[in-house]
């Protein structure tokens, strides 16, 4: 459905001006980028470390949080220590 709608809108915009579909898609992409970034910042809090912000959020919502980032960081450190020892 989205492809059909985009095709029809693009064709109609092209009849107005050949650059109009490109200007419209650029504006739409910028708006979506700003909304997504602001939403992410609102979710985590402005200026907090992601790990701390997610920990606060999980505590506030009463969800047990398992940090896969810390696990992969620890595993990477283990692998580098194992390769140095060998």
Beta strands, then each sheet from edge to edge (+ up, - down):
end
